[in-house]
Amino acid sequence: MALLDILVYPDERLKKISQPVKEFSDNLKQFILNLEETFRSFPGCVGIAAPQVGRFERVVLVDISHKPQHENHGFLILVNPKISSSAGSNVGREGCLSVPDYTGKVERSVSITLEALNEKGEKKVFQMKGYEARAVQHEIDHLDGKLFLDRLVSRRNALSKRIELST
């Protein structure tokens, strides 16, 4: 396995729209393993999308299970994810591996119905809400060439410099 390099804003490639996965090959399986290793190398990270490492296919990984106060479906490999319905909205603070120095307030749907394929090409449907729904929406935005910076609720006070905690 290998750690992959994260594209960082303002890299123009982050605006590129990703293509659907059509072939569930050994190459895809190896890429997903490398993407997971990269994801796991960032403690506290809850998601990563293929475009963040320069591969423009519709693949995201999400895992909020280390935040047990939030309902979740565990570690998810989502290929060609699509939100088929959504409800409610709220504003929450988001961060991103591709925007490492800032966090921002973003409005997202509170609950979603998500359709996706797993790494074997099997269709899955999930009902998600709260923090997990927010994380999935954030990662799907990457597939569409968007960053949380494109969704800030206010240009004046929604963006904050990330505070580094020393140990």
C-alpha positions in Angstrom: 0.0 0.0 0.0 1.1 3.6 -0.4 0.3 7.0 1.1 -1.0 9.3 -1.6 -0.3 13.1 -1.8 -3.2 15.4 -0.9 -4.0 18.2 -3.3 -4.2 21.5 -1.4 -6.2 24.6 -2.2 -5.7 26.6 -4.5 -4.7 23.7 -6.7 -7.0 24.0 -9.8 -7.4 20.3 -10.1 -9.7 20.4 -7.0 -12.3 22.1 -9.3 -12.4 19.1 -11.7 -15.6 17.1 -11.9 -15.0 13.4 -11.4 -16.3 10.6 -13.7 -18.3 7.6 -12.6 -16.5 4.4 -12.0 -17.4 1.9 -14.7 -15.0 -0.9 -14.0 -14.5 -2.7 -10.7 -11.0 -3.9 -11.4 -8.0 -4.9 -9.3 -6.6 -1.4 -10.0 -9.7 0.2 -8.3 -9.4 -2.2 -5.3 -5.7 -1.3 -4.9 -6.5 2.4 -5.2 -9.2 2.1 -2.5 -6.6 0.4 -0.2 -4.1 3.2 -0.8 -6.9 5.8 -0.3 -7.8 4.2 3.0 -4.2 4.1 4.2 -3.9 7.8 3.3 -7.2 8.6 5.1 -6.1 6.6 8.2 -2.8 8.6 8.3 -4.7 11.7 9.4 -6.1 11.1 13.0 -9.5 12.5 13.4 -10.2 12.6 9.7 -13.8 11.6 8.8 -13.7 11.4 5.1 -11.6 11.6 1.9 -12.5 11.7 -1.8 -10.5 10.4 -4.7 -10.1 13.9 -6.3 -8.2 15.0 -3.2 -5.4 12.7 -4.3 -5.6 13.5 -8.0 -7.8 10.6 -9.1 -11.0 11.9 -10.7 -13.3 9.1 -10.2 -16.4 9.1 -8.0 -15.0 7.3 -4.9 -15.2 8.5 -1.3 -14.4 7.0 2.0 -16.3 8.1 5.2 -15.9 6.9 8.7 -17.2 8.8 11.8 -17.2 5.7 14.0 -14.4 7.2 16.2 -17.0 9.8 17.2 -19.5 7.4 19.0 -21.8 10.2 20.0 -23.0 10.3 16.4 -25.1 7.6 14.8 -23.2 6.0 11.9 -22.8 3.1 9.5 -19.1 2.5 10.3 -16.4 2.6 7.7 -18.0 3.2 4.2 -16.5 2.8 0.8 -18.9 4.7 -1.5 -18.5 4.4 -5.3 -20.6 6.6 -7.5 -22.6 8.0 -4.5 -25.8 9.8 -5.2 -28.1 11.6 -2.8 -31.6 10.6 -3.8 -33.4 12.7 -1.2 -32.6 15.2 1.6 -34.5 17.0 4.3 -33.9 19.9 6.7 -30.9 22.1 7.0 -28.4 23.3 9.6 -25.2 25.2 9.7 -22.1 23.5 11.0 -18.3 24.0 11.0 -16.3 21.9 8.5 -12.6 21.4 7.9 -10.9 19.7 5.0 -7.6 17.9 4.2 -7.4 20.1 1.1 -7.9 23.3 3.0 -5.7 22.5 6.0 -5.4 25.9 7.6 -9.1 26.9 7.8 -12.5 25.8 8.9 -15.8 27.2 7.8 -19.5 27.4 8.6 -21.5 25.6 5.9 -25.2 24.8 5.5 -26.0 21.2 4.8 -29.1 18.9 4.8 -29.8 17.3 8.1 -30.8 13.9 6.7 -30.2 12.2 3.4 -31.0 9.0 1.5 -27.8 7.9 -0.2 -27.4 5.4 -3.0 -23.9 4.1 -3.8 -22.0 1.0 -4.9 -19.5 -0.7 -2.7 -16.0 -1.8 -3.8 -17.5 -4.9 -5.4 -20.1 -3.0 -7.4 -23.0 -4.0 -5.2 -25.7 -1.4 -4.7 -26.3 0.0 -1.2 -28.8 2.4 0.2 -28.3 4.3 3.4 -30.5 6.6 5.5 -28.1 9.1 7.2 -28.6 12.0 9.5 -26.6 14.6 11.4 -22.8 14.5 11.4 -22.5 11.4 9.1 -24.9 13.0 6.5 -22.8 16.2 6.7 -19.5 14.3 6.1 -21.0 12.4 3.1 -22.3 15.7 1.5 -18.9 17.3 2.0 -17.1 14.4 0.3 -19.6 14.3 -2.6 -18.9 18.0 -3.2 -15.3 17.0 -3.9 -16.6 14.7 -6.7 -18.4 17.7 -8.2 -15.3 20.0 -8.0 -16.5 21.9 -4.9 -14.8 22.7 -1.6 -16.5 23.8 1.6 -15.1 27.3 0.7 -17.7 27.4 -2.1 -20.5 26.9 0.4 -19.6 29.3 3.2 -22.8 30.8 4.8 -21.2 34.2 4.9 -18.2 35.6 3.2 -17.5 37.9 6.2 -17.3 35.7 9.3 -17.8 32.1 8.3 -14.2 31.3 7.7 -11.8 30.8 10.6 -8.1 30.1 10.9 -7.6 26.6 12.3 -6.1 26.6 15.8 -3.2 24.2 16.3 -3.2 22.5 19.7 0.2 21.8 21.1 0.8 18.7 23.1 
